[in-house]
Structures are given as C-alpha cells and as structure tokens.
C-alpha cells in the first residue's frame, strides 16, 4: 500500500515534534503552573496548556487546552479539550480527550473517548470495551488488543494483534504473525506486511578459508613485531622470567592458575571500597599489562624449548611466537593453548617478582663475603709449611 511509507514518515515527524515540544514546553509557558518533584500530582481544573510531572500524575479535573505529562504513572480521568502528550511507564486514559493523543509508555490503556487520532509507542496497547478513538490509530507495540472502537484506519507495527472491537476503515499491520481478528470487526480491507528480512548471503568455503588465512597472516605479522620489539628492548627480562619455566613449569602453572582465579575478585572487592578504589584501579592496569605480556613470555619460552642453544633472544621469541600464533588459529585447540599461555605467563612473572622482592635481594648479597672468607684459610695453610721449611 502506497500510504505506508507516508505513515512511517508521519510517525517520525510526530515523535520528533512531541519530544521537542516536551523539552521546550516549560520554557515557552513559564507562567503556567507546573506541579513537579511531588510524589503525587493530582490536577483539578486548568485553562491553557498544562504541564504536569511527578511520580504519579492524575489529571482528574477538566482542562481547557493541551496536557503535557511525564512521570512513572499518568492517569487522565477528566475532560481535556486539547491534545494529550504524555510519557510514562503506565498511561491510563479514562476521560474524554477532544483532541489527539501522543503517548509513549510501557503499558497504555484507553477506556475513555478520543475524539481525534492516536499515535502510540508502547510495549502493550489496550483499547478497552468502553474505549474509542474516533479517527486513525497509528501505533508501534509488542502487543495490541482492540476491544473498543476505532473510527477510521489502523496502521500498526506489532508482534501480536487481536481485534474484538470494530475498525471503521482499513487495517494495515506489519508483523511476523497473523492477527486474530473477529468476524466483521474490520469494515475495510486487511493487509498484513511481513517485516523485511535481512538478506542471507551464502559464503563459499573458499571465501571462509581466505578470510581465515588473512586473519592468521595479520596476527602473525602483528604479534611477530611485538615479540621482536620485546626481544630487542628486554632480552634479559625475557630470560629471567622464562628461567622459572625451564626447571619447574608446573609450579609456574599452579601459581598462574591460582592468581587468575584470586586476583580479579580481590581487585573488585578492593574497588568497591572508597579507600581502596585508586589502588584497585592501579592494580587493574598492572594486571592487564601482565596478562597481555603472557604472549611474549610464552613465545620466548617455546623458542627456548625448540632452539636449545645460544641464539639471540629475538630469534627465540620470533620462532616461539610463530608456533604460538599458529596454535592459536586452530579451532578448539586454541582455547587450551590460550589458557596455558595465560597461566604459564602469569605464573612465571609472579615468581620473578617474588624473587626480586627487597628482602630476598638483600639476603642474596650476604653469601659473597662468606665465600671470600672461606677462600682465605687455604692461603694460611699454604703459608704454614713455607715457614716450617724455612
């Protein structure tokens, strides 16, 4: 139907106009009384444009003009000679509105009389047995139930639609499901429009392989450059950290596994405290850097296992990095490889940090004087025979 694009454009224009009107209305009518910040705003009679806000807004009096309302719950039980434009969680109209209604809510219930048209955006829309909209109804909702009367046409986008009342004109609805319409409920034509489906593009196995190959090449180049720079900038640090993996890799694995389980919750608990929040933020940064560095250390360790010689740390890192990158590209196996990389890398770093703690370093320096002292007695013993000979 050619009228449907026009309806969609009208919906967009009406929604934009309503939002702009709600935003600028208080400035345009600053002299109008605006109940706000109250938990409940009960409105009696009013003249001219009326603006109401509150957790619970009840327009129970007669208003000679338009009504603009926003809150958690908005109820219009009085008579309004103008339009009703409202946004809330639940909107209920039981009175008479001589103009149009423009509503946005989670649940909209109409049991009163709307003399002109209705534009509604909601999760559920219900027009009760005693409710009526004398002109058109344009709506977008998950579920719409019409038990009352719609005077003219209906243009709706909906998931579930049921009509037990009457529609005086044509019904056009966009939905994946057929509407439940009582016999004779629609005087005009009924047209269902299926929502446009995303086109399915079949990808050939060759294209999938090419995509995977390009991704693998990119990872190979990028991560190889990373390992290259690490080998050039921190060769000694790479050797020191991976030294913990050579004699006892399972110790590093256990330490990394425990740290991966314990450190993130500890940082979270520390972060929710006021005093420890800055420390937790610093810990997150350090922990993230350590996790990212596990690739470099794991690559260097693999290179040491493969190249058992005196090769430069750059060569070891590149060889191990290539092996690790290829393993990370294999489905299912890459999960185990990634976990092993993280656990081994974290454990080795933590063991090296533990070795470099200040009291450990001071203790490691102490044995040197004792070694020199131990070397002095042989010199004294060798001098004794010389004196005896003399």
C-alpha positions as a Python dict, from the first residue, in 0.01 Angstrom:
ca = {
    (1, 'X'): (0, 0, 0),
    (2, 'X'): (146, 338, -100),
    (3, 'X'): (21, 504, 217),
    (4, 'X'): (253, 301, 440),
    (5, 'X'): (577, 496, 373),
    (6, 'X'): (382, 815, 433),
    (7, 'X'): (268, 673, 765),
    (8, 'X'): (624, 586, 864),
    (9, 'X'): (739, 937, 784),
    (10, 'X'): (447, 1078, 978),
    (11, 'X'): (538, 864, 1277),
    (12, 'X'): (892, 1001, 1276),
    (13, 'X'): (775, 1361, 1242),
    (14, 'X'): (514, 1325, 1517),
    (15, 'X'): (762, 1160, 1755),
    (16, 'X'): (1027, 1426, 1694),
    (17, 'X'): (772, 1702, 1735),
    (18, 'X'): (645, 1553, 2059),
    (19, 'X'): (996, 1525, 2205),
    (20, 'X'): (1084, 1881, 2108),
    (21, 'X'): (754, 2007, 2244),
    (22, 'X'): (804, 1831, 2575),
    (23, 'X'): (1157, 1965, 2602),
    (24, 'X'): (1075, 2325, 2512),
    (25, 'X'): (726, 2348, 2655),
    (26, 'X'): (828, 2459, 3003),
    (27, 'X'): (1029, 2746, 2860),
    (28, 'X'): (752, 2857, 2627),
    (29, 'X'): (490, 2856, 2903),
    (30, 'X'): (695, 2952, 3204),
    (31, 'X'): (400, 3129, 3358),
    (32, 'X'): (189, 2814, 3360),
    (33, 'X'): (170, 2626, 3686),
    (34, 'X'): (383, 2311, 3668),
    (35, 'X'): (348, 2070, 3955),
    (36, 'X'): (674, 1879, 3983),
    (37, 'X'): (900, 1693, 4224),
    (38, 'X'): (596, 1571, 4414),
    (39, 'X'): (539, 1203, 4456),
    (40, 'X'): (176, 1256, 4352),
    (41, 'X'): (39, 1539, 4140),
    (42, 'X'): (-341, 1549, 4142),
    (43, 'X'): (-473, 1805, 3897),
    (44, 'X'): (-815, 1965, 3917),
    (45, 'X'): (-930, 2221, 3660),
    (46, 'X'): (-698, 2417, 3433),
    (47, 'X'): (-705, 2653, 3138),
    (48, 'X'): (-446, 2680, 2865),
    (49, 'X'): (-153, 2442, 2811),
    (50, 'X'): (-89, 2242, 3126),
    (51, 'X'): (241, 2075, 3219),
    (52, 'X'): (249, 1804, 3486),
    (53, 'X'): (536, 1596, 3623),
    (54, 'X'): (560, 1364, 3920),
    (55, 'X'): (586, 1001, 4010),
    (56, 'X'): (206, 966, 3987),
    (57, 'X'): (14, 1220, 3783),
    (58, 'X'): (-367, 1218, 3795),
    (59, 'X'): (-545, 1468, 3573),
    (60, 'X'): (-887, 1434, 3733),
    (61, 'X'): (-1024, 1779, 3652),
    (62, 'X'): (-1128, 1947, 3329),
    (63, 'X'): (-856, 2111, 3121),
    (64, 'X'): (-939, 2370, 2857),
    (65, 'X'): (-625, 2322, 2647),
    (66, 'X'): (-348, 2073, 2589),
    (67, 'X'): (-198, 1847, 2853),
    (68, 'X'): (171, 1759, 2870),
    (69, 'X'): (255, 1498, 3134),
    (70, 'X'): (554, 1286, 3233),
    (71, 'X'): (600, 1051, 3526),
    (72, 'X'): (601, 693, 3637),
    (73, 'X'): (223, 669, 3608),
    (74, 'X'): (-5, 912, 3424),
    (75, 'X'): (-383, 894, 3450),
    (76, 'X'): (-623, 1121, 3262),
    (77, 'X'): (-967, 1081, 3414),
    (78, 'X'): (-1100, 1429, 3342),
    (79, 'X'): (-1207, 1600, 3021),
    (80, 'X'): (-943, 1762, 2801),
    (81, 'X'): (-1042, 1991, 2516),
    (82, 'X'): (-699, 1979, 2351),
    (83, 'X'): (-435, 1716, 2293),
    (84, 'X'): (-270, 1485, 2545),
    (85, 'X'): (103, 1430, 2504),
    (86, 'X'): (248, 1203, 2771),
    (87, 'X'): (543, 979, 2850),
    (88, 'X'): (541, 737, 3144),
    (89, 'X'): (573, 377, 3246),
    (90, 'X'): (195, 331, 3251),
    (91, 'X'): (-60, 563, 3092),
    (92, 'X'): (-433, 526, 3152),
    (93, 'X'): (-698, 740, 2985),
    (94, 'X'): (-1048, 704, 3123),
    (95, 'X'): (-1180, 1052, 3048),
    (96, 'X'): (-1263, 1234, 2727),
    (97, 'X'): (-998, 1389, 2504),
    (98, 'X'): (-1137, 1611, 2232),
    (99, 'X'): (-803, 1635, 2053),
    (100, 'X'): (-531, 1387, 1967),
    (101, 'X'): (-325, 1165, 2196),
    (102, 'X'): (50, 1119, 2153),
    (103, 'X'): (170, 860, 2403),
    (104, 'X'): (495, 676, 2481),
    (105, 'X'): (492, 420, 2762),
    (106, 'X'): (537, 61, 2858),
    (107, 'X'): (164, -2, 2905),
    (108, 'X'): (-112, 213, 2758),
    (109, 'X'): (-478, 156, 2844),
    (110, 'X'): (-760, 358, 2689),
    (111, 'X'): (-1112, 318, 2824),
    (112, 'X'): (-1224, 673, 2752),
    (113, 'X'): (-1314, 856, 2433),
    (114, 'X'): (-1056, 1009, 2199),
    (115, 'X'): (-1229, 1242, 1955),
    (116, 'X'): (-947, 1255, 1704),
    (117, 'X'): (-646, 1030, 1629),
    (118, 'X'): (-396, 843, 1842),
    (119, 'X'): (-22, 788, 1800),
    (120, 'X'): (116, 539, 2050),
    (121, 'X'): (455, 380, 2115),
    (122, 'X'): (442, 114, 2386),
    (123, 'X'): (507, -246, 2480),
    (124, 'X'): (134, -318, 2521),
    (125, 'X'): (-163, -114, 2399),
    (126, 'X'): (-518, -189, 2512),
    (127, 'X'): (-833, -15, 2393),
    (128, 'X'): (-1099, -140, 2633),
    (129, 'X'): (-1465, -219, 2564),
    (130, 'X'): (-1569, 134, 2661),
    (131, 'X'): (-1276, 300, 2484),
    (132, 'X'): (-1284, 458, 2141),
    (133, 'X'): (-1061, 650, 1901),
    (134, 'X'): (-1285, 826, 1651),
    (135, 'X'): (-1014, 886, 1390),
    (136, 'X'): (-700, 692, 1296),
    (137, 'X'): (-472, 486, 1518),
    (138, 'X'): (-101, 470, 1442),
    (139, 'X'): (97, 255, 1682),
    (140, 'X'): (412, 52, 1732),
    (141, 'X'): (395, -205, 2010),
    (142, 'X'): (471, -560, 2105),
    (143, 'X'): (107, -645, 2174),
    (144, 'X'): (-209, -457, 2078),
    (145, 'X'): (-561, -551, 2185),
    (146, 'X'): (-859, -364, 2045),
    (147, 'X'): (-1184, -434, 2228),
    (148, 'X'): (-1336, -91, 2167),
    (149, 'X'): (-1393, 114, 1854),
    (150, 'X'): (-1152, 267, 1604),
    (151, 'X'): (-1337, 512, 1385),
    (152, 'X'): (-1117, 503, 1077),
    (153, 'X'): (-792, 335, 971),
    (154, 'X'): (-530, 147, 1170),
    (155, 'X'): (-162, 149, 1077),
    (156, 'X'): (36, -55, 1329),
    (157, 'X'): (367, -237, 1365),
    (158, 'X'): (312, -515, 1613),
    (159, 'X'): (412, -861, 1724),
    (160, 'X'): (71, -980, 1843),
    (161, 'X'): (-254, -813, 1735),
    (162, 'X'): (-605, -904, 1840),
    (163, 'X'): (-925, -718, 1744),
    (164, 'X'): (-1254, -798, 1912),
    (165, 'X'): (-1400, -449, 1868),
    (166, 'X'): (-1457, -258, 1544),
    (167, 'X'): (-1234, -79, 1295),
    (168, 'X'): (-1430, 158, 1071),
    (169, 'X'): (-1168, 179, 795),
    (170, 'X'): (-874, -24, 667),
    (171, 'X'): (-631, -225, 874),
    (172, 'X'): (-265, -235, 773),
    (173, 'X'): (-25, -408, 1009),
    (174, 'X'): (337, -510, 992),
    (175, 'X'): (404, -830, 1181),
    (176, 'X'): (564, -1172, 1168),
    (177, 'X'): (239, -1323, 1299),
    (178, 'X'): (-115, -1327, 1169),
    (179, 'X'): (-356, -1107, 1361),
    (180, 'X'): (-651, -1253, 1548),
    (181, 'X'): (-949, -1063, 1409),
    (182, 'X'): (-1311, -1131, 1496),
    (183, 'X'): (-1554, -1179, 1208),
    (184, 'X'): (-1679, -847, 1076),
    (185, 'X'): (-1453, -645, 1306),
    (186, 'X'): (-1289, -456, 1019),
    (187, 'X'): (-1513, -270, 776),
    (188, 'X'): (-1241, -206, 518),
    (189, 'X'): (-953, -412, 386),
    (190, 'X'): (-699, -604, 592),
    (191, 'X'): (-339, -610, 476),
    (192, 'X'): (-51, -775, 651),
    (193, 'X'): (304, -671, 564),
    (194, 'X'): (588, -900, 660),
    (195, 'X'): (888, -721, 807),
    (196, 'X'): (1185, -706, 571),
    (197, 'X'): (1421, -991, 633),
    (198, 'X'): (1795, -945, 627),
    (199, 'X'): (1931, -1090, 305),
    (200, 'X'): (2112, -1416, 356),
    (201, 'X'): (2445, -1423, 182),
    (202, 'X'): (2595, -1764, 138),
    (203, 'X'): (2968, -1761, 188),
    (204, 'X'): (3168, -2016, -5),
    (205, 'X'): (3421, -2233, 177),
    (206, 'X'): (3695, -2071, -27),
    (207, 'X'): (3596, -1726, 100),
    (208, 'X'): (3592, -1857, 457),
    (209, 'X'): (3938, -2002, 412),
    (210, 'X'): (4072, -1681, 258),
    (211, 'X'): (3928, -1480, 547),
    (212, 'X'): (4085, -1713, 799),
    (213, 'X'): (4418, -1701, 615),
    (214, 'X'): (4420, -1322, 606),
    (215, 'X'): (4341, -1309, 978),
    (216, 'X'): (4619, -1557, 1051),
    (217, 'X'): (4868, -1355, 844),
    (218, 'X'): (4768, -1035, 1021),
    (219, 'X'): (4807, -1197, 1362),
    (220, 'X'): (5139, -1345, 1255),
    (221, 'X'): (5279, -1011, 1141),
    (222, 'X'): (5142, -804, 1430),
    (223, 'X'): (5239, -1042, 1709),
    (224, 'X'): (5575, -1116, 1549),
    (225, 'X'): (5654, -745, 1557),
    (226, 'X'): (5551, -741, 1922),
    (227, 'X'): (5784, -1027, 2010),
    (228, 'X'): (6060, -865, 1803),
    (229, 'X'): (6041, -540, 1996),
    (230, 'X'): (6025, -728, 2327),
    (231, 'X'): (6335, -927, 2237),
    (232, 'X'): (6523, -611, 2142),
    (233, 'X'): (6416, -400, 2438),
    (234, 'X'): (6400, -652, 2724),
    (235, 'X'): (6622, -952, 2638),
    (236, 'X'): (6745, -1008, 2994),
    (237, 'X'): (6397, -977, 3140),
    (238, 'X'): (6269, -1240, 2896),
    (239, 'X'): (6544, -1481, 3002),
    (240, 'X'): (6491, -1416, 3374),
    (241, 'X'): (6116, -1467, 3364),
    (242, 'X'): (6128, -1780, 3148),
    (243, 'X'): (6402, -1924, 3369),
    (244, 'X'): (6122, -2014, 3611),
    (245, 'X'): (5958, -2226, 3340),
    (246, 'X'): (6263, -2430, 3247),
    (247, 'X'): (6324, -2625, 3573),
    (248, 'X'): (5970, -2629, 3714),
    (249, 'X'): (5697, -2534, 3462),
    (250, 'X'): (5422, -2696, 3670),
    (251, 'X'): (5499, -2468, 3964),
    (252, 'X'): (5452, -2164, 3741),
    (253, 'X'): (5132, -2316, 3602),
    (254, 'X'): (4988, -2363, 3952),
    (255, 'X'): (5083, -2010, 4059),
    (256, 'X'): (4932, -1860, 3744),
    (257, 'X'): (4611, -2061, 3781),
    (258, 'X'): (4562, -1954, 4144),
    (259, 'X'): (4640, -1591, 4058),
    (260, 'X'): (4395, -1589, 3766),
    (261, 'X'): (4118, -1705, 3998),
    (262, 'X'): (4202, -1493, 4304),
    (263, 'X'): (4329, -1158, 4173),
    (264, 'X'): (4024, -1033, 3971),
    (265, 'X'): (3774, -1086, 4260),
    (266, 'X'): (4021, -927, 4501),
    (267, 'X'): (4052, -620, 4278),
    (268, 'X'): (3674, -600, 4252),
    (269, 'X'): (3628, -613, 4628),
    (270, 'X'): (3901, -354, 4671),
    (271, 'X'): (3743, -132, 4408),
    (272, 'X'): (3401, -111, 4575),
    (273, 'X'): (3562, 38, 4883),
    (274, 'X'): (3618, 411, 4892),
    (275, 'X'): (3972, 397, 5028),
    (276, 'X'): (4094, 116, 4805),
    (277, 'X'): (3945, 237, 4476),
    (278, 'X'): (4262, 414, 4350),
    (279, 'X'): (4473, 112, 4445),
    (280, 'X'): (4227, -117, 4268),
    (281, 'X'): (4247, 96, 3953),
    (282, 'X'): (4624, 77, 3955),
    (283, 'X'): (4601, -298, 4015),
    (284, 'X'): (4370, -341, 3715),
    (285, 'X'): (4618, -159, 3492),
    (286, 'X'): (4910, -368, 3614),
    (287, 'X'): (4714, -692, 3590),
    (288, 'X'): (4603, -611, 3234),
    (289, 'X'): (4961, -545, 3128),
    (290, 'X'): (5073, -873, 3285),
    (291, 'X'): (4802, -1071, 3107),
    (292, 'X'): (4891, -913, 2772),
    (293, 'X'): (5260, -986, 2833),
    (294, 'X'): (5192, -1358, 2874),
    (295, 'X'): (5208, -1398, 2495),
    (296, 'X'): (5560, -1256, 2480),
    (297, 'X'): (5693, -1471, 2764),
    (298, 'X'): (5521, -1786, 2638),
    (299, 'X'): (5661, -1727, 2290),
    (300, 'X'): (6011, -1683, 2428),
    (301, 'X'): (5977, -1999, 2637),
    (302, 'X'): (5868, -2202, 2334),
    (303, 'X'): (6163, -2064, 2142),
    (304, 'X'): (6397, -2176, 2420),
    (305, 'X'): (6248, -2525, 2409),
    (306, 'X'): (6283, -2554, 2031),
    (307, 'X'): (6620, -2380, 1991),
    (308, 'X'): (6839, -2532, 2258),
    (309, 'X'): (7141, -2312, 2205),
    (310, 'X'): (7283, -1964, 2248),
    (311, 'X'): (7061, -1792, 1995),
    (312, 'X'): (6972, -1429, 2044),
    (313, 'X'): (6651, -1367, 2244),
    (314, 'X'): (6498, -1205, 1936),
    (315, 'X'): (6539, -1527, 1735),
    (316, 'X'): (6392, -1735, 2018),
    (317, 'X'): (6095, -1503, 2057),
    (318, 'X'): (6019, -1499, 1684),
    (319, 'X'): (6035, -1877, 1649),
    (320, 'X'): (5822, -1935, 1957),
    (321, 'X'): (5582, -1661, 1853),
    (322, 'X'): (5520, -1824, 1515),
    (323, 'X'): (5446, -2158, 1682),
    (324, 'X'): (5213, -1995, 1934),
    (325, 'X'): (5027, -1792, 1670),
    (326, 'X'): (4966, -2099, 1455),
    (327, 'X'): (4839, -2293, 1758),
    (328, 'X'): (4602, -2010, 1847),
    (329, 'X'): (4444, -2030, 1500),
    (330, 'X'): (4336, -2395, 1535),
    (331, 'X'): (3971, -2426, 1648),
    (332, 'X'): (3912, -2583, 1991),
    (333, 'X'): (4284, -2630, 2044),
    (334, 'X'): (4326, -2253, 2065),
    (335, 'X'): (4124, -2249, 2389),
    (336, 'X'): (4365, -2483, 2566),
    (337, 'X'): (4664, -2302, 2417),
    (338, 'X'): (4532, -1964, 2532),
    (339, 'X'): (4467, -2089, 2886),
    (340, 'X'): (4812, -2248, 2908),
    (341, 'X'): (4971, -1930, 2772),
    (342, 'X'): (4799, -1712, 3032),
    (343, 'X'): (4861, -1944, 3328),
    (344, 'X'): (5226, -2015, 3245),
    (345, 'X'): (5296, -1650, 3164),
    (346, 'X'): (5133, -1515, 3479),
    (347, 'X'): (5299, -1774, 3699),
    (348, 'X'): (5645, -1704, 3559),
    (349, 'X'): (5604, -1327, 3604),
    (350, 'X'): (5479, -1363, 3961),
    (351, 'X'): (5764, -1597, 4051),
    (352, 'X'): (6016, -1348, 3914),
    (353, 'X'): (5851, -1063, 4105),
    (354, 'X'): (5868, -1279, 4418),
    (355, 'X'): (6238, -1344, 4357),
    (356, 'X'): (6310, -972, 4321),
    (357, 'X'): (6142, -868, 4643),
    (358, 'X'): (6372, -639, 4851),
    (359, 'X'): (6434, -874, 5142),
    (360, 'X'): (6518, -1154, 4900),
    (361, 'X'): (6779, -939, 4723),
    (362, 'X'): (6945, -832, 5049),
    (363, 'X'): (6970, -1194, 5156),
    (364, 'X'): (7119, -1295, 4824),
    (365, 'X'): (7404, -1045, 4863),
    (366, 'X'): (7509, -1176, 5204),
    (367, 'X'): (7679, -1506, 5097),
    (368, 'X'): (7951, -1327, 4898),
    (369, 'X'): (8162, -1216, 5199),
    (370, 'X'): (8132, -1564, 5345),
    (371, 'X'): (8265, -1710, 5020),
    (372, 'X'): (8566, -1483, 5029),
    (373, 'X'): (8628, -1570, 5396),
    (374, 'X'): (8609, -1937, 5316),
    (375, 'X'): (8873, -1893, 5050),
    (376, 'X'): (9122, -1733, 5289),
    (377, 'X'): (9208, -2039, 5515),
    (378, 'X'): (9376, -2236, 5233),
    (379, 'X'): (9615, -1943, 5181),
    (380, 'X'): (9707, -1954, 5552),
    (381, 'X'): (9762, -2329, 5544),
    (382, 'X'): (9986, -2300, 5240),
    (383, 'X'): (10193, -2038, 5416),
    (384, 'X'): (10246, -2264, 5722),
    (385, 'X'): (10464, -2525, 5550),
    (386, 'X'): (10670, -2250, 5398),
    (387, 'X'): (10755, -2116, 5742),
    (388, 'X'): (10833, -2460, 5871),
    (389, 'X'): (11070, -2523, 5582),
    (390, 'X'): (11245, -2202, 5648),
}
